[in-house]
Each structure stands twice: as structure tokens, then as C-alpha cells.
Amino acid sequence: MRNPKRFQPSSRKEPAHRLTQCLEEEEPPDLAPGPAQRKKRGPAGSEPSYPPLRVVRPRRDRETRTTHQTFQFRRSFYPGIPDKCWNDWQWQVQNRIRTISQLQRMLQLTAEEIRALEGSETTLPVAVTPYYMSLLSPENSGQALRRTVIPVIDEAIRSAGESEDPLGEEHQSPVPGLVHRYPDRVLLLVLDFCSTYCRYCTRSRVVGRGALFPSRSRLELAFDYIRSHPEIRDVLLSGGDPLTLGDNRLEWILSRLRQIPTVEIIRIGTKIPAVLPQRVTARLTRMLRKYHPLWMSLHFTHPEECTPEAARACAALADSGIPLGSQTVLLRGINDNLEVMKELVHRLLRMRVRPYYLYQCDPILGSAHFRTPVDKGLEIIRGLRGFTSGYAVPTFVVDAPGGGGKVPVMPQTIAGREGMDLLLRNYEDRCFRYPEVVP
């Protein structure tokens, strides 16, 4: 009998020898055909019939609608898909790239990538939305965004200290899918589905496995727990990605939480603006603004994710009154460079997103090729502090393995004391005195 105090990953795994089979068990709920799919269709089981594509050139005026790269990608691989379909988030989810044959058509796969895709060592599912695929380099396997979503054989290497559950979430889970680590807040894992899977995901043991569904019975257990612990004032919805739920189901969750008098703040953790900006619709933002105070933690990794589409999605969320913060994972060869990180935080601020956390990569299984020394993060923070806006400098944190929580790690700024003076070291490495008050 399953232990009710823990959620367990499903024992089912994706076919190890090939990725040409659909990953049925990781499909999200509420994926009824959107308006773009409700067109004239042919015989049952046939492909939908779409009108000819009306080619829209990228605008040259004040607002750029898309990047030239995305425009060329659509013209090459989706020439018959009209804008209404491409901009429909459900169409994007239903047409994710998930098989090796699809990937080979769009990318020049390396031997390492093919081995990872065909081998049994890669356990995290592969799925990329067409939109996000348009941002990947077809030739350069070392491109930052490509490395974050296309597996390589390095994922099979198990290093010392790595774990399936490095943050000890399952040991702090009083009911399935609810993590109570800090005194006044909880993490509610709504579902295990993502539209695009990041290869460094800290919950790779769970996501895409069909182990965590947003069922009413499971969520009611979580609501009951929160209601019975009045010290809980802050609830973070995560998963998986909560914004892959349909509007009605997401609103049901928000409304149930708002019925608990002691819940003051609701937060949503999501990568949707980066990988599926089409999801941020007018209907979604109208619904979300009913449940303030509502905050949102976005996940941006690299400046190339800050596209016109992502900017519009963030603007729509900010216009609905939702404060936006970005949580970026420090990744070797992807963003562990001062200039890359500075460009990312500057673009985020222009998109009205506050760089909030810079995370040291969690030691999940097969993550050694992504992880950097902690000193690299300190070096980046030193290069940002004082050299750019204070709002652009995130807090560098290590999520302590074993469930210790987020521990801020900062460059040394107190050089010592001399008499009653505190010696401070500034961003230029110059020393200054602060006269302390004698008690």
C-alpha cells in the first residue's frame, strides 16, 4: 500500500531504446482543442485542414513581433500553419517535438545527442515546444539554449554527492505533493507536466512520469493540511508547471486557496513566458488578477530567451498587477559568464522582471556537466554589484542538500574592525570605515 505521507515517482519509464513513441502518460489535463484547432476537419483520424498560410513579414516599426530566427524556422518547418494556430498555446503543447525523428529533421544531432536519445540512461522525458525549438541553433550543439533541452550522454554519469532528491523534498512532504520546509510557507506541487523539459531540473525524478496529477482528491488533502496549520501564510504553486493547466482548473486551485483565511500570499513558479509565451492570454490574466496578492517566479536562463514574445507575455502579467521575479540557475558553459549574466539581468529589467535568485545548480543525478564551482557564482555577483543597478543584482543562493533550505552566499564585504570602526570593502575593493555607535 502506498505511503500516504509521500508522493512516489511512477515506476513507468519512457521507452529506453527510442523516443519515437508518444509520451502519453505525461500529457496534461484540459487539453481540449483550442480555437485554432476547431476548424474544418477531414475524415476522422485525418490531419486537420488549415487555410493557406498568410505570410506576415516581421514588422519594422516600433514593436518587433518576433525574431528573424523564429520567422525563418516557421517558414522552414511549419509553412502551412497560420498565425492563429502558432499563437494558440494548446496547439504549441499538442505539437511539441518529442521524438528523435522530429529532432533529426530540425537539428543536426551529434553522436552524443543521438546516443543519449537512443540510450536507456536518459530518464527525463524530452519535449520542446515548436516556439522554443525555433530559438535553438540547428548546427551548433554547444548553443546555450540547445544544451538546456536536448540531452547528451553526460546525463548518464553519476558523480559523488548527487541524488534523485537532493533537496530532501519527499522527507518533508506531510501529504502527497506538498512540501512543508519553512515555518510559514509551503510548496504545492500541482502536477508533474511541463511544456518543455529542462535537462537540469531538480525534480527530474518526478516530472513527466504521470506520478503527480492535479486530481481533486489529492489537492483537497493539501488544502486541508494548509487549513489545519494556521502558521502557513504563503503558498507556492509549482510542479511541473502550473500554467500548463487550463484556466478553469487553475482558477479552482486559486479560489480554494483564497478560501483559507490564513493564506496571505500565493506564488506561482513557471517557465511559461520563456518556453510557451502564447499561454499568457487575456483570459488568463483577467482570471489571475482576481486572486491578488499574487506573485510569480519566472525561470529565465539566458538572454536569448528574452524574445519579443517573452517580453509581451511578461508585460501582460505585469499589467495585471503581478510582481515578477526571475530565478536563474547558474549553468556551466551556458550562463556562467559575467557578460552573459549582465546582459540577461538587463534584459529582464527591461521586461519588468526583477532578477531575484541566482541558484547554484542542484546536485541531481547526472548534473556534473552543468554544475560550476560556487566561486564562479560569487565572481559573477562581485562583477554585478556596484557595476550595475542594484535591482539587477540577484541573491546568489545554494539550496542546501537534504532539505536545509536556501542559503544566501555573498562575497565578503566586512574586512574586519579597527577600534570602534567597522571596515567595509566596496565593489572597487576599496576599504572604508564606518563609525559604530557605542552601546
N, C-alpha and C positions, 0 to 999 in steps of 0.2 A: 504494500500500500504506500502511495506517495506521501512523503513527509509534508504536511500542510504548512510547515514553517519555512519552506524553501521552494523556490521555483527551480526546476531542473531542466537543463538543456535536453532537447529531444535526442533520442538515440539515433534518429534517422539522419543519414548524411547524404549529401549530393553524390550522384554517380562519380566514383573516383576516376574512372578511366576516360571520361569525356564530359564535356559540358554542352553537348548538343541536345540534351533533354531539357524540357522546360522545368523550372524550379517551382512546381505547383504549390508546395507547402509554404512558400514564403509570400504568397500573394496577400495583399491587404484586404480588409473588408471594404464594403461600399464602393466597389469599382464598377458601378453600373455605367453603361455607355454615356459619355458626356454629350453635350450638344453637337460637338463636332463629329461624333460617331453616328448620331441619329439622322443619317442621310439615306437616300435611296440605296437599297442593297439588292444584290442579285439573289440567286437561289440560296437556300440555307447552306451554310458552311462555306460559301464563296467569299472572296475578298470584297470589302465594301467598294462601291463605285464612287469615286470622287470626281468633281469637276476639274477641268484642266487648271494647272497652277497659274495664277496670275502673278507673274514675276514682279516683285517690288524691289527696286534698287535701294541700297542703303541711302538714307536721306543725308543731304549735305548741309542742312540747315542747322539751327542751334542744337537740336536734340538728335543724337545718333540712335537709331532704333536697334541696331545690332552691330556686331563686329563683322569686318570683311571675311574673317576666317569662318564664322558661323554661316554667313551668306553663301560662301563657296561650298561648304560642307553640305548644306541643304540642296544646293543645285546639283551636287555630285551624287548624293545617296537618297535624297527624298524629293526628286523633281516633280512628282505628281501629288505631293501633299500640300494643300492650301494653307494659308496663314491660320485659318480658323482651327485647323487640326493641330498644327505645330504649336500653337499657343494654348491649346487645351491640355491642362495638366494630366487629366486622365489618359489622353492619347499618349502623352510622354511616358507615363508609367506602364501602360499596356504594351508599348513598343520599345521597352528597354533592351539594350544589347546584352545578351546573356550567354550566347553560345560561341564556341571557338570559330565556327564558320562565319558568323557575323563579324567577329573581331578581325578575322583574316581578310575580310572584304574591305574593312575600313582602315586597318593598321598593318604596317609591315612588322609582323611579330618576330621577335628574336628567338633564338633557340631556347634561351632561359625562360622566356614567357610561355612558349609552347609547352615546354616540359612541365611548367607549373600548372598550366591549364589542363593538360592531359594526365598529370600525376595524381596520386592519392594523398599527397602531403598537404595540399591546399584545402582547408576545411571551410573557410569563409566563402560564401557564395560570391559569384561575380555578377554584377548588374550595373549598368551605366545608362542613364537617360540619354536619348538622342541629343538633347541640348548640350549636356555636359560632354558627350563624346565629340561634339563639334569643337570643343576647346582643346582637345588633345592633339598632339603632333603625330601625324601618321608615320613619319620617318624616324623621329628622334625618340628612342626608347628611354633616354635619360631625362626627357622633359619632366618638369616637376609635377604637373597635374597627372600626367600619364602614370608616373610611378605610384601615385596615391590610390589608383583604382584598378590597375592591371597587375595581376600577381606575377611574382618572379620566384625562382626556385629557392631564394634565400628564406622564404617563409617556412621552409621545411627544417631550417637549422634551429635547434633548441639550445639556448645558452643558459648558463648558470643564473639562478635568481628569477627566471621567467616563470610565469604561471598562467593558467587559464583564467583565473580570477584574482589578478594581482592586488586589487583594492579590497578584497575580502567582502564583497557585497552580499554573497549568499549567507555569510555568517551573521550579517546584520539585517536580515530580512525576516521580520516577525510574521508577515503574511506574504503569499506569493506575489512577487513583483514590486514589493515596497521595501525600500532600504531606509532604515532609521539610524543614521550615523551621528548626526549632530543633535543637540538637545531640542532645538526649537524648529527643526525643519526636516522634511523627508523627501526622498526621491521616489517618484511613482513611475515605474516602467510600464507605459501604456500598452505597447506592443513591440514586437521584435522585427518589424519590417522597415526597411529603408529603400528609397527610390534608387540610391546609388550607394554601394558599399565601399567604405574606406578600408584600405588594407591594414591600417594600424589601429583599428577600432578596439577600444578597451573591452568591449562586450562581444568580441568575435566568437566567444563560446556559445552565445545565445542568438545573436541576430541572424535572421534568415532561416531559422531552424523550424519554425512553426511551433515553438515551445511556449510562446507568450502571446495569447490572443486578447484583444480588448473585450472580453466577454463581460456581460453584466454581473454575473455571479462573482467572478474574481475581483472586479473593480469595487463591488459593494463591500467585499471583505476589507479592501483597503480604505474605503470611506468610513467604515465602522471603526477601524483602528484609529484613524485620524480623529474621528469624533470622540473617541474614548480617551484621547490624550490631548487635553486642552493646552498643553505646553507647545504643541505644534502650531505655528503661526505662518509657516512658509512651505508651500508645496511646489516642487519642481517636477514638471512632466517631461519625461524623456523616453528612451526606448533603445532601439528603433527610433523612428522619427514621428512624433505625434501629429505633425501637419500632413502626414500621408493618410490620415483618417478623413472620411467625409465630413462636411461641415456639421451635419446633424449629430453624428456620433461624438465629434469633438465638443460640440456645444453641450451635449448631455453631460459629459465629464466635467466641463467647466461649471455648469449650473449646479451639479451635485456638490462640487467643492464649495461653491459660493453659499450653499445652504448650511454649511458648517460655520457657526458663529465665530469660532476661534481662528479660522483661516483668514489671515490678513492679506497675504500676497500669494499670487500664483505666477509661476515662471514656466516658460516653455523653452526647452532646448531643441534646436533644429538646425539642419544644414540646408533646408529648402531654398533660401534665397541664393545659395551658391550653386546647387545642383539641379533645382527644379523651380526657378523663379516664377514660372507660369502658375504655380499653385497659389500664389498670393493674389487672389481675386478680390473684386469689390465686395462680393458677397461674404467672403471670409473676413475681411477687415471690418465690415459692418457688424458681423457677429462678435468678433473679438472685443470690440470697443464696449460691449455691454458688460464685460466682466472685469473692469478695472478695480483695483490696481493690478495690472497685468504687465509683466516684464518678459523680455525674450533674449535668450542667449543664443547667438548665431555662431556658426562654425566656418570661419574663413581661414584658408591655409596659405594662399599665395596671391600676389597681385593680379595674376591672370584670371582669377575668379571674379574680379571686380569689373564685370561687364556692364553695358547699358541695361541689360535685362535685370541683373542683380541690383543695380542702382535703383531701378524703378520699383522693384519689389521692396527694398528697404525703405524707400520714400513712402510707399503706400502704408507700410506698417508704422513708420514714424508719424505720418499724418493722422493715423488713427489713435495716436496718443500713447503708443507702446515704446518705452525706453529700450534701446537696442544696445547690446554689448557683444563683443566678439571674443570667443575663446579659441585661441590658436594653439595647435600642438607643434612644438619645435621638432623638426624632422631633418635628419642628415641629408644633405645634398638637395633639399627642397626649399627650405626657408632658413637654414642656419647660417645666414649671411646678413651682415648689418644693413647693407644697401637694399637687399630684398625685403627685409623686415621693415625698414623705414618706409619704403615705397608702399608696402601693404598697409601699415597703420595710417599713412597719409591718405590713401585712397578710402580706407574705411571711414575716416573722419569726414571726408567729402561726401560719403554716402550716409552720413548721420548715424554712424555706428561707432560706439566708443570701444577702443581696444581695452578689454577687461582683463583677461588672463592670457599669459603665455605659459603653456603646460610643458613640463618635461614629459617626454613620451613614456607612457606606462609600460612596464616590462611584461607585456603579454607574450605568449609563445610565438617564436619566430619574428621578434621585433628588433633584433640586434642591428639589422641593416638600416633601420630607421632612427635608432637612438643615438644621441650625441652625449658627450660629457656635460655634466652640469655647468662646468666652467664656460662652456660655449654660450649658454643662456645668460650667465652673468655678464659675459663680454658684450652681448647684444644690448642688455639693459644699460650697461655703462655707456654704450655708444648712442643710446637714445636719450637718456636722462640729461637734461640741460642743453642738448643739441637740437631738440625739437619741442613741440608743445607738450606740456605736462599731460594733457588729455590723451596724447598719442602714445604714452608710455604704459604698457600693461604691467600687471603684477606677475612676476615670474614665480610659479609655484611647482612644487613636487607633490603629487598625490601619494601620500605615504603608503607603501605596500602594507597589506594586512589590515587595512581599514583605519589607518591613523588620521585620515583627512588631509586637506590641502595645507601644505606648509609653505609659507612665503619664503623665498630665497632671494636675498638682496645683496648688492655689492656693499662692502664695508665703507661706511661713511663717518663713523666715530673713530678718530685716530687716537683718542685717549684723553687724559686730563692733565692739567698743569696748574697746581694750586686749586683755585676755585673755578678755573676756566675749563670749559669743555672744548676740546679740539675737534673741529669738523673738517672733513675733506670734501671739496666740491667736485663738480663734474670735470673741471680742468685739472684735478689732482692737486689743487692748491689748498693750503691749510688755513683755517680761520678759527678765531677764538670767540666763544660765546660765554659771557659772564653769568654764571649760575647764581641764583638767589640763595643766600644762606638761610636755612630754616630757622 
